[in-house]
Amino acid sequence: MRRHLAVAMAVTLATAPAIAAPNAQLVASVQNRLDRLGFDAVDADSLTTRQIAALHMQLQGRALSFGPGWIKTRQRVQVILGWDDPDA
């Protein structure tokens, strides 16, 4: 009986989606970086946790430096935001 309970609990925990709101400080940081990149119309509070995480990873280091990589960074941000869909 105890083994069945342990197995059921393990399956439940393994299949349960992890739903957690992103940290407010992280959201504010992503908003600041979006603003600096020219996406000030975007409200980071309305983005999904997955988008916040992807933007956080994308907008690190020299990603915000103006230069050859700046356009690619903007394009990647548009993909993360879902703005790259030609049918939208």
Secondary structure, DSSP 8 states (H G I E B T S, - for coil): -HHHHHHHHHHHHHHS-------HHHHHHHHHHHHHHT-TT--GGGS-HHHHHHHHHHTSGGGGSSSHHHHHHHHHHHHHHTTT-TT-
